[in-house]
Amino acid sequence: MSLLECRGLTKKWGALVAVSKVDIAVSAGEVVALIGPNGAGKSTVFDLIAGTTQKTSGTVAFRNEHVEGLSAAALTRRGMGRTYQITSLFPSLTVLENVRLAVQSCEPRRAYPLFSRLLLERTTEEALKWLHRVRLREHANTLAGLLSHGDQRLTEIAVALAMNPKLLLLDEPTQGMSVEETRGTVELLKSLLKDTDMAVLLVEHDLEVVFGLAHRIVVLDRGRKIADGLPAAVRADPGVQQAYLGAGHVAH
């Protein structure tokens, strides 16, 4: 069975059907991109999976457990991590402190009245490891609010990875980045995902990022799934070209 399996996901707000009977499956070690035009329902699907929006109907199974009704915090404890389209760091804390909080959140002794020095040293070391992996070690003591936009996005990725998720939901990870920053982030993500069984579900508008990272692509249009397959097949799909990319404008 897939690590994540969504069947018949539907979300209605009154007469508005934002998502209609969408099936999505993601296996361990797989990178799946969720794409579509504005208003296609991508963010709503993410919110339904992540537990921040209640579905109208359908099922969400994560690690062989039906998780409908669980909070975002409960899903995080079960191994589902997420970044957000809008940066969500603590701007008045350092980069290191932001990542260390993520590490500490996974510690069984985190609620102890006195956080031991040994535990603090261990979580600091773990946080620095993740900062090194996202190439931000030199900014460890910089306030997160003073980072460039691109480095804030990388810090968010480090925060999510520091909680050792089995599934990572990446919501527009390169939004607002320059072309150079975007290409660097794609190469970094490739490096981070190499030789890991972590699964990734990616929402991304930049097709270079999508085709550079995804093993499989799911396409939504007006809340419905219209394609699900390998990047080459999706790129050549006339329905996708018409609904999302525009005929004759498929990335090569």
C-alpha positions as a Markdown table, in Angstrom:
| # | Residue | x | y | z |
|---|---|---|---|---|
| 1 | Met | 0.0 | 0.0 | 0.0 |
| 2 | Ser | 1.1 | 3.6 | -0.7 |
| 3 | Leu | 2.5 | 5.7 | 2.1 |
| 4 | Leu | -0.3 | 8.3 | 1.4 |
| 5 | Glu | -3.5 | 7.2 | -0.3 |
| 6 | Cys | -6.4 | 9.6 | -0.9 |
| 7 | Arg | -9.6 | 8.3 | -2.4 |
| 8 | Gly | -12.5 | 10.4 | -3.6 |
| 9 | Leu | -11.4 | 13.6 | -1.8 |
| 10 | Thr | -14.2 | 16.1 | -2.1 |
| 11 | Lys | -14.6 | 19.6 | -0.6 |
| 12 | Lys | -17.6 | 21.8 | -1.0 |
| 13 | Trp | -18.4 | 25.2 | 0.3 |
| 14 | Gly | -22.1 | 25.5 | -0.3 |
| 15 | Ala | -22.7 | 25.3 | -4.0 |
| 16 | Leu | -18.9 | 25.7 | -4.8 |
| 17 | Val | -17.1 | 22.4 | -5.4 |
| 18 | Ala | -13.4 | 23.2 | -4.8 |
| 19 | Val | -12.3 | 19.6 | -5.0 |
| 20 | Ser | -14.2 | 16.7 | -6.6 |
| 21 | Lys | -13.5 | 13.0 | -6.1 |
| 22 | Val | -9.7 | 13.3 | -6.4 |
| 23 | Asp | -7.5 | 10.2 | -5.9 |
| 24 | Ile | -3.8 | 10.6 | -5.1 |
| 25 | Ala | -1.3 | 8.0 | -4.0 |
| 26 | Val | 2.3 | 8.6 | -3.0 |
| 27 | Ser | 4.8 | 5.8 | -2.3 |
| 28 | Ala | 7.9 | 5.9 | -0.1 |
| 29 | Gly | 10.8 | 7.5 | -1.9 |
| 30 | Glu | 8.6 | 9.0 | -4.6 |
| 31 | Val | 8.3 | 12.7 | -5.5 |
| 32 | Val | 4.8 | 13.5 | -6.9 |
| 33 | Ala | 4.0 | 17.0 | -8.2 |
| 34 | Leu | 0.5 | 18.4 | -8.0 |
| 35 | Ile | -0.1 | 21.1 | -10.7 |
| 36 | Gly | -2.9 | 23.0 | -12.3 |
| 37 | Pro | -4.1 | 26.5 | -13.1 |
| 38 | Asn | -5.0 | 29.0 | -10.4 |
| 39 | Gly | -8.2 | 27.9 | -8.7 |
| 40 | Ala | -7.7 | 24.2 | -9.7 |
| 41 | Gly | -7.9 | 23.1 | -6.1 |
| 42 | Lys | -4.2 | 22.3 | -5.3 |
| 43 | Ser | -4.0 | 24.2 | -2.0 |
| 44 | Thr | -7.3 | 22.8 | -0.9 |
| 45 | Val | -6.1 | 19.3 | -1.5 |
| 46 | Phe | -3.0 | 20.0 | 0.5 |
| 47 | Asp | -5.1 | 21.4 | 3.3 |
| 48 | Leu | -7.4 | 18.3 | 3.3 |
| 49 | Ile | -4.4 | 16.0 | 3.5 |
| 50 | Ala | -2.6 | 18.1 | 6.2 |
| 51 | Gly | -5.7 | 18.3 | 8.4 |
| 52 | Thr | -6.2 | 22.0 | 8.3 |
| 53 | Thr | -9.4 | 21.8 | 6.3 |
| 54 | Gln | -12.2 | 19.3 | 6.9 |
| 55 | Lys | -13.2 | 17.3 | 3.8 |
| 56 | Thr | -16.8 | 16.9 | 2.7 |
| 57 | Ser | -16.2 | 13.3 | 1.7 |
| 58 | Gly | -13.5 | 10.8 | 0.7 |
| 59 | Thr | -10.7 | 9.2 | 2.7 |
| 60 | Val | -7.1 | 10.0 | 3.6 |
| 61 | Ala | -4.9 | 7.1 | 4.7 |
| 62 | Phe | -1.3 | 7.8 | 5.9 |
| 63 | Arg | 1.0 | 4.9 | 6.8 |
| 64 | Asn | -1.9 | 2.5 | 6.6 |
| 65 | Glu | -4.0 | 4.5 | 9.0 |
| 66 | His | -7.1 | 6.5 | 8.2 |
| 67 | Val | -6.3 | 9.9 | 9.5 |
| 68 | Glu | -9.5 | 11.9 | 8.9 |
| 69 | Gly | -10.2 | 14.2 | 11.7 |
| 70 | Leu | -6.7 | 14.3 | 13.1 |
| 71 | Ser | -5.2 | 17.7 | 13.7 |
| 72 | Ala | -2.2 | 19.0 | 11.9 |
| 73 | Ala | -0.1 | 18.5 | 15.1 |
| 74 | Ala | -1.2 | 14.9 | 15.3 |
| 75 | Leu | -0.3 | 14.3 | 11.7 |
| 76 | Thr | 3.1 | 15.8 | 12.3 |
| 77 | Arg | 3.7 | 13.4 | 15.2 |
| 78 | Arg | 2.8 | 10.5 | 12.8 |
| 79 | Gly | 5.5 | 11.7 | 10.3 |
| 80 | Met | 3.8 | 14.2 | 8.0 |
| 81 | Gly | 5.8 | 17.4 | 7.5 |
| 82 | Arg | 4.8 | 20.6 | 5.6 |
| 83 | Thr | 6.1 | 23.9 | 4.3 |
| 84 | Tyr | 3.7 | 26.7 | 3.5 |
| 85 | Gln | 3.2 | 29.0 | 0.5 |
| 86 | Ile | 3.6 | 32.0 | 2.8 |
| 87 | Thr | 6.8 | 31.9 | 4.9 |
| 88 | Ser | 6.0 | 30.9 | 8.5 |
| 89 | Leu | 9.2 | 31.3 | 10.6 |
| 90 | Phe | 9.7 | 33.0 | 13.9 |
| 91 | Pro | 11.3 | 36.2 | 12.5 |
| 92 | Ser | 12.7 | 37.4 | 15.9 |
| 93 | Leu | 14.5 | 34.1 | 16.6 |
| 94 | Thr | 17.7 | 33.1 | 15.0 |
| 95 | Val | 17.9 | 30.6 | 12.1 |
| 96 | Leu | 19.4 | 28.1 | 14.5 |
| 97 | Glu | 16.7 | 28.6 | 17.1 |
| 98 | Asn | 13.9 | 28.1 | 14.5 |
| 99 | Val | 15.4 | 24.8 | 13.4 |
| 100 | Arg | 16.2 | 23.7 | 17.0 |
| 101 | Leu | 12.6 | 24.2 | 18.0 |
| 102 | Ala | 11.6 | 21.7 | 15.3 |
| 103 | Val | 14.2 | 19.2 | 16.6 |
| 104 | Gln | 13.0 | 19.7 | 20.2 |
| 105 | Ser | 9.4 | 19.2 | 19.2 |
| 106 | Cys | 10.3 | 15.6 | 18.4 |
| 107 | Glu | 12.0 | 15.0 | 21.8 |
| 108 | Pro | 10.0 | 12.9 | 24.2 |
| 109 | Arg | 11.4 | 15.0 | 27.1 |
| 110 | Arg | 10.5 | 18.3 | 25.6 |
| 111 | Ala | 7.8 | 19.0 | 28.2 |
| 112 | Tyr | 10.2 | 18.6 | 31.2 |
| 113 | Pro | 10.3 | 21.8 | 33.4 |
| 114 | Leu | 14.1 | 21.9 | 33.1 |
| 115 | Phe | 15.5 | 21.2 | 29.6 |
| 116 | Ser | 18.8 | 19.5 | 30.4 |
| 117 | Arg | 22.0 | 20.9 | 29.1 |
| 118 | Leu | 22.9 | 17.6 | 27.4 |
| 119 | Leu | 19.6 | 17.6 | 25.6 |
| 120 | Leu | 20.1 | 21.2 | 24.5 |
| 121 | Glu | 23.5 | 20.4 | 23.2 |
| 122 | Arg | 22.2 | 17.4 | 21.3 |
| 123 | Thr | 19.3 | 19.3 | 19.7 |
| 124 | Thr | 21.6 | 22.1 | 18.8 |
| 125 | Glu | 24.0 | 19.7 | 17.1 |
| 126 | Glu | 21.1 | 18.2 | 15.2 |
| 127 | Ala | 19.8 | 21.6 | 14.1 |
| 128 | Leu | 23.3 | 22.6 | 12.9 |
| 129 | Lys | 23.4 | 19.4 | 10.9 |
| 130 | Trp | 20.3 | 20.4 | 9.0 |
| 131 | Leu | 21.5 | 24.0 | 8.5 |
| 132 | His | 24.7 | 22.6 | 7.0 |
| 133 | Arg | 22.7 | 20.4 | 4.6 |
| 134 | Val | 20.6 | 23.3 | 3.3 |
| 135 | Arg | 23.8 | 25.4 | 3.1 |
| 136 | Leu | 22.8 | 27.9 | 5.8 |
| 137 | Arg | 25.3 | 27.0 | 8.5 |
| 138 | Glu | 27.0 | 30.4 | 8.3 |
| 139 | His | 23.6 | 32.1 | 9.0 |
| 140 | Ala | 22.9 | 30.1 | 12.1 |
| 141 | Asn | 23.0 | 33.1 | 14.4 |
| 142 | Thr | 21.2 | 35.5 | 12.0 |
| 143 | Leu | 17.7 | 36.5 | 12.9 |
| 144 | Ala | 15.3 | 34.7 | 10.5 |
| 145 | Gly | 13.5 | 37.9 | 9.7 |
| 146 | Leu | 16.7 | 39.4 | 8.3 |
| 147 | Leu | 17.4 | 36.6 | 5.8 |
| 148 | Ser | 16.7 | 37.0 | 2.1 |
| 149 | His | 13.5 | 35.6 | 0.9 |
| 150 | Gly | 15.2 | 32.6 | -0.7 |
| 151 | Asp | 17.1 | 31.8 | 2.4 |
| 152 | Gln | 13.9 | 32.0 | 4.5 |
| 153 | Arg | 12.4 | 29.4 | 2.2 |
| 154 | Leu | 15.4 | 27.1 | 2.7 |
| 155 | Thr | 15.2 | 27.6 | 6.5 |
| 156 | Glu | 11.6 | 26.4 | 6.3 |
| 157 | Ile | 12.7 | 23.3 | 4.4 |
| 158 | Ala | 15.3 | 22.7 | 7.2 |
| 159 | Val | 12.6 | 23.1 | 9.8 |
| 160 | Ala | 10.4 | 20.6 | 8.1 |
| 161 | Leu | 13.2 | 18.1 | 7.6 |
| 162 | Ala | 14.4 | 18.4 | 11.2 |
| 163 | Met | 11.2 | 16.7 | 12.3 |
| 164 | Asn | 12.3 | 13.6 | 10.2 |
| 165 | Pro | 9.0 | 13.3 | 8.2 |
| 166 | Lys | 8.1 | 10.2 | 6.3 |
| 167 | Leu | 6.0 | 12.4 | 3.9 |
| 168 | Leu | 6.9 | 16.0 | 3.2 |
| 169 | Leu | 4.3 | 18.4 | 1.7 |
| 170 | Leu | 6.1 | 21.2 | -0.1 |
| 171 | Asp | 3.8 | 24.1 | -1.0 |
| 172 | Glu | 5.4 | 26.4 | -3.6 |
| 173 | Pro | 9.0 | 26.0 | -2.2 |
| 174 | Thr | 10.5 | 28.3 | -4.8 |
| 175 | Gln | 7.8 | 31.0 | -4.8 |
| 176 | Gly | 9.4 | 34.5 | -5.0 |
| 177 | Met | 12.9 | 33.2 | -5.7 |
| 178 | Ser | 15.1 | 34.4 | -8.5 |
| 179 | Val | 15.9 | 32.1 | -11.4 |
| 180 | Glu | 19.3 | 31.5 | -9.9 |
| 181 | Glu | 17.9 | 30.8 | -6.5 |
| 182 | Thr | 15.3 | 28.5 | -8.0 |
| 183 | Arg | 17.8 | 26.4 | -9.8 |
| 184 | Gly | 20.0 | 26.2 | -6.7 |
| 185 | Thr | 17.0 | 25.0 | -4.7 |
| 186 | Val | 16.1 | 22.3 | -7.2 |
| 187 | Glu | 19.7 | 21.0 | -7.0 |
| 188 | Leu | 19.6 | 21.2 | -3.3 |
| 189 | Leu | 16.3 | 19.3 | -3.0 |
| 190 | Lys | 17.7 | 16.6 | -5.4 |
| 191 | Ser | 20.7 | 16.2 | -3.1 |
| 192 | Leu | 18.5 | 16.1 | 0.1 |
| 193 | Leu | 16.1 | 13.5 | -1.4 |
| 194 | Lys | 18.9 | 11.2 | -2.8 |
| 195 | Asp | 19.1 | 7.8 | -1.1 |
| 196 | Thr | 16.1 | 8.5 | 1.2 |
| 197 | Asp | 12.8 | 6.8 | 1.4 |
| 198 | Met | 11.0 | 10.0 | 2.4 |
| 199 | Ala | 8.1 | 10.7 | 0.1 |
| 200 | Val | 7.3 | 14.2 | -1.2 |
| 201 | Leu | 4.1 | 15.8 | -2.5 |
| 202 | Leu | 4.9 | 19.0 | -4.2 |
| 203 | Val | 2.7 | 21.9 | -5.3 |
| 204 | Glu | 4.7 | 24.2 | -7.6 |
| 205 | His | 3.8 | 26.6 | -10.4 |
| 206 | Asp | 7.3 | 26.6 | -12.0 |
| 207 | Leu | 7.4 | 23.9 | -14.5 |
| 208 | Glu | 11.2 | 23.7 | -14.6 |
| 209 | Val | 11.0 | 22.8 | -10.9 |
| 210 | Val | 8.3 | 20.3 | -11.5 |
| 211 | Phe | 10.0 | 18.5 | -14.4 |
| 212 | Gly | 13.3 | 18.7 | -12.6 |
| 213 | Leu | 12.1 | 17.0 | -9.4 |
| 214 | Ala | 9.0 | 14.9 | -10.0 |
| 215 | His | 8.9 | 11.2 | -10.6 |
| 216 | Arg | 5.1 | 11.5 | -11.3 |
| 217 | Ile | 2.7 | 14.4 | -12.0 |
| 218 | Val | -0.9 | 14.8 | -11.0 |
| 219 | Val | -2.9 | 17.6 | -12.8 |
| 220 | Leu | -6.0 | 19.2 | -11.5 |
| 221 | Asp | -8.4 | 21.4 | -13.4 |
| 222 | Arg | -11.4 | 23.0 | -11.7 |
| 223 | Gly | -11.2 | 20.6 | -8.8 |
| 224 | Arg | -11.0 | 17.5 | -10.8 |
| 225 | Lys | -8.0 | 15.2 | -11.6 |
| 226 | Ile | -7.4 | 15.2 | -15.4 |
| 227 | Ala | -4.0 | 13.5 | -15.6 |
| 228 | Asp | -1.7 | 11.3 | -13.5 |
| 229 | Gly | 1.5 | 9.9 | -14.9 |
| 230 | Leu | 5.1 | 10.2 | -15.7 |
| 231 | Pro | 6.4 | 13.7 | -16.6 |
| 232 | Ala | 6.8 | 12.9 | -20.3 |
| 233 | Ala | 3.3 | 11.5 | -20.6 |
| 234 | Val | 1.8 | 14.4 | -18.8 |
| 235 | Arg | 3.7 | 16.9 | -20.9 |
| 236 | Ala | 2.4 | 15.4 | -24.1 |
| 237 | Asp | -1.2 | 15.0 | -22.8 |
| 238 | Pro | -3.5 | 17.2 | -25.0 |
| 239 | Gly | -6.0 | 17.7 | -22.2 |
| 240 | Val | -3.2 | 19.0 | -19.9 |
| 241 | Gln | -1.9 | 21.3 | -22.6 |
| 242 | Gln | -5.4 | 22.7 | -23.2 |
| 243 | Ala | -6.4 | 23.1 | -19.5 |
| 244 | Tyr | -3.2 | 24.1 | -17.8 |
| 245 | Leu | -0.2 | 24.8 | -20.0 |
| 246 | Gly | -2.0 | 26.1 | -23.1 |
| 247 | Ala | -1.6 | 24.3 | -26.4 |
| 248 | Gly | 1.8 | 24.8 | -27.8 |
| 249 | His | 3.3 | 26.0 | -24.5 |
| 250 | Val | 4.5 | 22.8 | -22.9 |
| 251 | Ala | 7.9 | 23.1 | -21.3 |
| 252 | His | 10.7 | 21.1 | -22.9 |
